[in-house]
Amino acid sequence: MALLVQKYGGTSVGSIERIEAVADKVGAYRDQGNDMVVVVSAMSGETNRLIELARQIDPKARGRELDVLLTTGEQVTIALLTMALEKRGYPARSYTGGQVKIVTDSAHNKARIKSINHEKIVGDLNNGKIVVVAGFQGVDEFDNITTLGRGGSDTTGVALAAALKADECQIFTDVDGVYTTDPRVEPEARRLDSITFEEMLEMASLGSKVLQIRAVEFAQKYKVPLRVLSSFTEGEGTLITTEYGAEKTVEQALVSGIAFNRDEAQLTIAGVSDTPGIAYQILGPISDANIEVDMIVQNVSAEGDTDFTFTVHRNDFETAFASLKETAKKLKAREVTGNNRIVKLSLVGVGMRSHAGIASRMFQILANEGINIQMISTSEIKISVVIDEKYLELGVRALHEGFDLKTES
């Protein structure tokens, strides 16, 4: 008998029919002899509806009362799913995050989990019940309701699995696993049987939206095996764990996946003096505007001038551009230029650690397609390049074929 923690997202519980289908699926796992804890999100669209109601009252609504409002979405789902399970003859019990009790810090709308009291859940499991828990929420030390931010139900599921020492945390969503790249861009993308936490973190940070980054970090920290499965089709999904099985370590693929991010913009300040502290003078005002900087390239000329290029989220482009122009006046820079029609394209794979030449091979594949590389960033298991957005799909398909990631025949 295994202890499974399953998480179902908003699409999976988006209607009464789908909640009934989830009850059937959970019941089937219970019939196999598993102890079951189920974490659910609000029904799809419900959180946005509640936010819109709040905005109609106050466009700047945030903090404690917004959390009180938003958590009602999950409360509806846990009650309906529990009713559906009991109708099928499975004893079940629902809990809000506060009832569990999932204790968080007091950062409303983006709280972090501090501890979980799992005594009630263990007691119910020992009595043969299926436990249904509201994702995305908890309470602080003063019993104020808090929420964990967008995608927080994934984090709830992983945190409960860690606290309960579950055999596996299964994330059910509208895709049947993690793919070598987005199948909508490359139809021959292949579902991965397994992937490491390191690779999944890189892919999530680089644009893959299958799992929330914080949930993967939590799972890695507490060594919780994660599996991504589809709510709508049967299959083994993708297992995310600390390392590949022994049978794969010898012939591990050089590249596990290709990630991309369309939400990139590039800024350059040219002709500033190459002196100590110049990077801070350029990026300090950007940071003060609460804008995250991603990739950075600095080129120094023989005359001692420097051109400084960096990327930001496309939504921050106008604000960052205006800030950089003000900085340019103070530093007497030659010019400021920007480009919000770029994308970031990345190769990810732990196999890169032990194989040389992957970067040059990537560059050659792109060059053969006439794709110019504007910026390059690397880590131990990742190579990222910035290219013009019009070449994104061509670049993805060329790299996918060039590194032999297509569906196995």
C-alpha positions in Angstrom: 0.0 0.0 0.0 1.4 3.4 -1.0 0.5 6.9 0.3 -0.2 9.1 -2.7 -0.8 12.9 -2.7 -2.6 13.9 -5.9 -3.1 17.5 -7.0 -5.8 18.4 -9.6 -5.7 21.9 -11.2 -8.5 24.2 -12.2 -9.0 22.7 -15.6 -9.2 19.2 -14.1 -12.1 20.3 -11.8 -13.5 22.9 -14.1 -17.1 21.6 -14.2 -19.4 19.2 -12.3 -18.7 16.6 -15.0 -15.0 16.9 -14.5 -15.2 16.8 -10.7 -17.2 13.6 -11.1 -14.4 12.2 -13.3 -11.8 13.1 -10.8 -13.8 11.3 -8.1 -13.8 8.2 -10.3 -10.0 8.5 -10.8 -9.3 9.0 -7.1 -11.6 6.1 -6.3 -9.8 3.8 -8.7 -6.5 4.6 -7.0 -8.1 3.9 -3.6 -9.4 0.6 -4.9 -5.8 -0.4 -5.6 -5.1 -0.2 -1.9 -3.5 3.3 -1.8 -4.0 5.9 1.0 -5.1 9.0 -0.8 -4.7 12.8 0.0 -6.1 15.0 -2.8 -5.3 18.7 -3.2 -7.5 20.7 -5.5 -7.5 24.2 -7.1 -10.5 26.4 -7.7 -12.6 25.5 -10.7 -11.0 27.0 -13.9 -11.8 30.7 -14.2 -13.1 31.1 -10.7 -10.0 32.8 -9.2 -10.1 35.4 -12.1 -13.8 35.9 -11.5 -13.2 36.6 -7.8 -10.3 39.0 -8.6 -12.6 40.9 -11.0 -15.3 41.2 -8.3 -12.6 42.7 -5.9 -11.4 45.1 -8.6 -15.0 46.4 -9.1 -15.0 47.4 -5.5 -11.4 48.6 -5.4 -9.0 48.5 -8.4 -6.1 48.3 -5.9 -7.6 45.6 -3.7 -4.9 43.4 -2.2 -3.7 42.0 1.2 -5.8 40.3 3.8 -9.3 40.7 2.5 -8.3 39.7 -1.0 -7.0 36.5 0.4 -10.2 35.9 2.3 -12.1 36.3 -0.9 -9.8 34.2 -3.2 -9.7 31.2 -0.9 -13.5 30.6 -1.3 -12.8 29.2 -4.7 -11.0 26.1 -3.4 -13.5 25.7 -0.6 -16.2 25.1 -3.2 -14.1 22.5 -5.0 -13.1 20.5 -1.9 -16.8 20.3 -0.8 -18.0 19.2 -4.2 -15.3 16.6 -4.7 -15.8 15.2 -1.2 -19.6 14.9 -1.9 -18.8 13.1 -5.1 -16.5 10.6 -3.4 -18.9 9.9 -0.6 -21.7 9.3 -3.2 -19.5 6.6 -4.6 -19.1 5.0 -1.2 -15.7 6.3 -0.3 -15.5 7.8 3.2 -13.9 11.3 2.7 -13.2 14.5 4.6 -12.5 18.0 3.3 -10.2 20.6 4.8 -9.3 24.2 4.1 -5.6 25.1 4.4 -6.4 26.7 7.8 -8.1 23.6 9.1 -5.2 21.3 8.2 -3.3 23.5 9.6 -0.9 24.9 6.9 1.0 27.7 8.6 2.5 30.4 6.4 4.3 33.7 6.9 2.1 36.9 6.7 2.9 37.9 3.2 -0.6 38.2 1.9 -1.2 37.1 -1.8 2.3 35.5 -1.9 2.8 33.7 1.4 5.3 30.9 1.9 4.7 27.8 3.9 6.5 27.5 7.3 5.0 24.4 8.8 2.2 21.8 8.4 0.4 20.1 11.3 -0.6 16.8 9.6 -2.2 15.1 12.7 -5.8 15.4 11.4 -4.9 14.0 8.0 -3.0 11.1 9.5 -5.9 10.3 11.8 -8.4 10.3 8.9 -6.1 8.2 6.7 -5.8 5.7 9.6 -9.6 5.6 9.7 -9.8 4.7 6.0 -10.8 8.1 4.7 -9.8 10.0 1.6 -8.6 13.4 2.6 -9.4 16.4 0.3 -7.4 19.6 0.9 -7.8 23.1 -0.5 -4.6 24.1 -2.4 -3.2 27.6 -2.7 -3.9 28.6 0.9 -3.0 28.6 4.6 -3.1 30.7 7.7 -0.4 32.8 9.4 0.5 32.6 13.1 -2.3 35.0 13.9 -4.9 32.8 12.1 -5.2 35.3 9.2 -6.1 33.5 5.9 -3.2 33.7 3.4 -2.7 32.6 -0.2 0.5 31.2 -1.8 0.3 33.1 -5.1 -0.6 31.9 -8.6 0.1 28.2 -9.0 0.2 27.7 -5.2 -1.8 24.5 -5.3 1.2 22.7 -6.7 3.2 23.9 -3.7 0.5 22.8 -1.3 0.6 19.3 -2.9 4.3 19.0 -2.7 4.5 20.4 0.9 1.8 17.9 2.1 3.7 15.1 0.4 6.9 16.1 2.2 5.2 16.4 5.6 3.4 13.1 5.2 6.5 11.3 3.7 4.3 10.3 0.8 5.5 7.7 -1.7 4.8 10.1 -4.6 3.2 13.5 -5.3 1.2 13.3 -8.5 0.3 16.5 -10.3 -2.7 16.0 -12.6 -3.1 18.6 -15.3 -4.2 19.1 -18.9 -1.0 17.6 -20.4 0.2 14.1 -20.0 3.7 14.8 -18.9 6.8 16.9 -19.6 7.8 17.1 -23.3 11.2 17.7 -25.0 9.6 21.0 -26.1 6.2 22.5 -26.7 4.2 20.1 -29.0 2.4 23.1 -30.4 5.6 24.3 -31.9 7.2 21.0 -32.7 4.6 18.3 -33.3 7.3 15.5 -33.0 8.1 16.5 -29.4 8.5 13.5 -27.2 7.1 12.9 -23.7 9.9 12.3 -21.3 9.6 9.2 -19.0 11.7 11.0 -16.4 13.6 14.2 -15.8 15.8 15.5 -12.9 14.7 18.3 -10.6 17.7 20.3 -11.9 16.4 20.0 -15.5 12.8 20.7 -14.6 13.8 23.8 -12.6 15.8 25.1 -15.6 13.0 24.4 -18.0 10.4 26.0 -15.7 12.5 29.1 -15.3 13.1 29.3 -19.1 9.5 29.3 -20.1 8.1 25.8 -19.7 4.8 26.2 -17.8 4.0 22.6 -16.8 4.9 23.1 -13.1 5.3 26.0 -10.8 9.0 26.7 -10.0 8.5 27.0 -6.3 6.8 23.5 -6.2 9.7 21.9 -8.0 12.2 23.7 -5.6 10.2 22.4 -2.6 10.2 18.8 -4.0 13.9 18.9 -4.7 14.7 20.2 -1.2 12.6 17.5 0.5 13.3 14.8 -2.1 9.6 14.3 -2.9 9.2 12.2 -6.2 7.0 14.2 -8.5 4.9 12.8 -11.4 3.1 14.9 -14.0 0.0 13.1 -15.4 -3.0 14.0 -17.5 -6.5 14.2 -15.9 -8.1 13.3 -19.2 -5.9 10.4 -20.6 -4.3 7.4 -19.1 -0.5 7.0 -19.1 2.6 6.9 -16.9 3.3 10.6 -17.3 6.7 12.0 -16.4 8.6 11.3 -13.2 10.7 14.1 -11.8 13.2 13.0 -9.3 16.7 13.5 -7.9 18.6 11.6 -10.6 18.0 9.2 -13.5 17.9 5.5 -12.9 21.1 3.5 -13.1 20.1 2.1 -16.5 20.1 5.6 -18.0 23.2 7.2 -16.5 25.7 5.7 -19.0 23.8 6.7 -22.1 22.1 9.8 -20.8 21.0 12.1 -23.6 23.1 15.2 -24.1 20.0 17.4 -24.2 16.7 16.6 -22.4 14.6 19.5 -23.7 14.3 22.8 -25.5 12.6 25.6 -23.6 11.8 29.1 -24.9 10.4 32.3 -23.6 8.5 34.8 -25.8 8.3 37.5 -23.1 11.8 38.9 -23.5 13.0 42.4 -24.4 16.5 43.7 -24.9 18.0 47.1 -23.9 21.5 48.5 -24.7 23.2 51.6 -23.3 26.3 52.3 -25.5 29.4 54.4 -25.0 29.6 54.7 -21.2 32.9 54.8 -19.3 34.3 51.4 -18.3 34.9 52.3 -14.6 34.3 50.4 -11.3 30.6 50.6 -10.4 29.3 51.3 -13.8 27.1 48.1 -13.8 25.5 49.2 -10.6 24.9 52.7 -11.9 23.1 51.2 -14.9 21.1 48.5 -13.2 20.5 50.1 -9.9 17.6 52.3 -11.1 16.2 49.3 -13.0 16.2 47.3 -9.8 14.7 50.2 -7.9 11.8 50.1 -10.3 11.2 46.5 -9.3 12.2 45.2 -12.7 14.0 41.8 -13.0 17.1 41.6 -15.2 17.8 38.3 -16.9 20.8 38.1 -19.3 23.6 40.6 -19.3 26.4 41.2 -21.8 29.1 43.9 -21.5 31.5 44.7 -24.3 34.5 46.9 -23.7 36.3 48.7 -26.5 40.0 49.4 -26.9 39.3 53.1 -26.1 37.9 52.1 -22.7 34.2 52.7 -23.5 31.7 50.0 -22.8 28.3 48.9 -24.3 26.1 47.3 -21.8 23.2 45.1 -22.9 20.6 43.3 -20.8 17.2 41.7 -21.1 14.0 42.2 -19.1 10.4 40.9 -19.2 8.6 42.4 -22.2 5.9 43.9 -20.0 8.7 46.0 -18.3 10.2 47.2 -21.5 8.7 50.7 -21.7 9.5 51.4 -18.0 13.0 50.1 -18.2 13.7 52.0 -21.5 12.6 55.3 -19.9 14.7 54.6 -16.8 17.7 53.8 -19.0 17.4 57.0 -21.0 17.5 59.0 -17.7 20.6 57.0 -16.7 22.2 57.7 -20.1 21.9 61.5 -19.6 23.7 61.2 -16.3 26.5 59.0 -17.7 26.7 60.9 -21.0 26.2 57.7 -22.9 26.3 57.7 -26.7 22.9 56.2 -27.2 20.2 53.9 -25.8 18.5 51.3 -28.0 15.9 48.7 -27.3 14.2 45.7 -29.0 11.0 44.1 -27.7 10.8 41.6 -30.5 13.3 39.0 -29.2 12.9 35.5 -27.7 15.1 33.3 -25.5 15.8 29.8 -26.7 17.5 27.3 -24.4 18.9 23.8 -24.4 18.6 21.9 -21.1 20.2 18.6 -20.0 22.4 17.1 -17.3 24.2 15.3 -20.0 26.0 18.6 -20.8 28.1 18.2 -17.7 30.1 15.4 -19.3 30.1 16.3 -23.0 32.0 19.1 -24.7 30.9 20.8 -27.9 27.2 21.1 -27.3 27.3 24.9 -27.5 29.2 24.9 -30.8 26.8 22.3 -32.2 23.9 24.5 -31.2 25.4 27.5 -32.8 26.1 25.6 -36.0 22.6 24.3 -36.2 21.2 27.8 -35.9 23.7 29.3 -38.3 22.7 26.7 -40.9 19.2 28.1 -40.7 20.4 31.7 -41.0 19.5 32.5 -37.4 21.7 35.2 -35.8 22.5 34.9 -32.1 22.4 38.2 -30.3 23.2 37.1 -26.7 24.5 33.9 -25.0 24.2 32.7 -21.5 25.3 29.3 -20.0 25.2 27.3 -16.9 26.3 23.8 -16.1 23.2 22.2 -17.6 21.8 25.0 -19.8 22.7 27.1 -22.9 20.5 30.0 -23.7 20.6 32.3 -26.7 18.6 35.4 -27.6 17.3 35.5 -31.2 14.8 37.5 -33.3 11.3 36.3 -32.4 10.4 35.6 -36.1 12.9 32.7 -36.0 11.6 31.1 -32.8 9.7 28.2 -34.3 12.3 27.5 -37.0 15.0 27.5 -34.3 13.1 25.1 -32.0 12.4 22.6 -34.8 16.0 22.8 -36.1 17.5 22.1 -32.6 14.9 19.4 -31.9 16.0 17.6 -35.0 19.7 18.4 -34.7 19.8 16.9 -31.2 17.6 13.9 -32.1 14.8 14.6 -29.7 11.9 13.6 -31.9 9.3 11.0 -31.1 10.8 7.5 -31.0 9.5 5.4 -33.9 
